[in-house]
Amino acid sequence: AGQTADFEYTSAQGQHFAASLVPLTDASGQITDLMGISRDITEAKRFENRLRFTQLTVDQARLAVFWCHPDGMFHFVNETACRWLQYSREELAGMHVTDINPEFSREAWPAHWSEIKAKGLLVMTSVHQRKDGSTYPVEIHSNYVRFEEQEFKLAFVLDISAEREARD
């Protein structure tokens, strides 16, 4: 037997398939036949496309989106959060909520986590601090979420600078 060839193809009817072909050889090493297997991956492709679309909508949302672990470290941030805070995703992945919120201390985090877990939803105003040290006012809508036996705080954050300026 020779080298396996793996590939995907789409039928004329729009079905997606994953296939593998293996050449079969005779005693002299000449290819005499091909053996293959194909499986329908149409539903998996549809699911993948929906997932990519969801990721795109979260990244392009006009709100900053943060997923935080129970210890306050960021699990996920969207592109809007990166743009507002002037950090890359990689930088924010190694940061704690208190690194961007100067009004919030690490000592206060356990009580905050307990409150969000007990209530399920919290709304608060605060400030976020950009990489350059400047700050801007925010309104934070936080939800407690469980996913695959993991706990998270999901926060949707709105920059309320314009509203504050209009009041002042």
N, C-alpha and C positions, 0 to 999 in steps of 0.2 A: 504494500500500500504506500501511496505517496503523500504529499503535502495536502492538508485540508484547506479548502477555500470557503470562507464564511462571507456572506453578503446579504443585503436586504434588497427587496424589489417590490414594486407596486404593480398590481394587475391592472388591466384595462378597465376593470370595474371599480378601481380605487381601493382594493384590499391590499394591506401591507403584509409582507411575508419576510421571515428570516430563514435563510437556507444555508446548508453546509454541503459541500461536494467533496468526495474523496475519490481520486483516481485509483482504479484497480489495475494491477500490472500482471503480466505473465512472468514465467521463470526468467526470461531474458531482460526483464525490466521495462518492456514495452507496455504502454497504456492500452488496455483492452476494453475498458469500460469505465463508467462513472457510477458511483453509488452516492445517493443524496437523500437528504431529509429536509423538509420544509414545514414551517409551522406558521399559522396565521397570527400575526401580531397587531391586527387592526385595532382592537380595543386598547391595547397597551399604547399604541401611537396616539389614539384619541385622548387617552388619559394624560400622556406626556405633553401633548399640545395644550390641554386645559391647564395643566400645572405650569407650563411656561407662560401662558396667558395670565394666570393668577400672579405669578412672580412679577411679570411686567406691570400689572396694575398696581401692585403693592409698591414696587420701586418708583413708579411715576406718580403716586398719590401726592396730593398737595399738602398732606400731613406727614410729619416725621413718624416713623413706625419703629418701635423698639420691642424686642423680646428679651426679657431679663431672666436669668437663673435665680433660684431662691437666695443665693449669696450676693445678688446685686450686680453680677458680671453680665455684660451683654452677650446674648446668644446670636441675635440677628438685628441688623439695622437696615433700613431701606436707603435708597440713593438720596432722598430728600434730607434725611437725617445727616448723612455725610456732607452734603452740600451746605446745609445750614451751619453745621458745627465745624466745617473745614478740616475734617479728618477723613482718612480713607476707611473703608470697611475693615481692613486688616488692623489698623490702629485702634478703632473702636472695639474690635473683637477682644482686645486685651485690656479693656477699660471697665471700670465700675461706674454705676449710676452717679456716685458722688464726684467722679472726675469731670462731669459736665454740669453738675448742679451744685454750685457753691453754697446754696442755702440748706443743703442736706448733708448730714454727717454719716459716716459709716456706723457710728454707734446708734443712730436712729433707724438704720435699715431693718434690723430684726423686728422692731415694733411695727414698722411700715408693712413688712412682709406679712406679719400676723394679721394686721388689719385688712389688707387686700384679700388675703385668703379667707378671712371670716365674712367680709361683706361681699366679695365677688366683684365689686366695682367701686372705684374712687375717682373723684374729679377734684383737681386742685390747681392753683396757679403757683408759679414759681419762676425761676430764671434758668436759662441755660448759658453756659460759657463756651465760646468758640475757642479754637486752637490758639488764636491770636490774643486771647484774654478778654476780649469784649464780651458783653452779655446782652441778652435780649429776653423779654418777658414771654412766658409760655403758659398755655392752659393744657393740662395733662389729664387725659381720660385713660384710666388703667383698669384692666380686667385680669382676674385670676383665671388661668387656663391650665388644664391638664391635657397632655398629649403623650400617648404611648408610655404611660407610667411616669412621665416627667412633669414637673410643675414649672410654670412660667408666669411672669407678669407681662402682659401685652399692653403696651402704652401707645396711644395715638396722641401726638403732640402738635399743638397749633401755635404758631408764632403770632402773638397778639400785640406786636409792636404798633401796628397801624391803629388798633382800637385804643391803646394807651395814649398815643400821640393825639388822637382825635378828642380824648377827654381832657387832656392837659392844655 
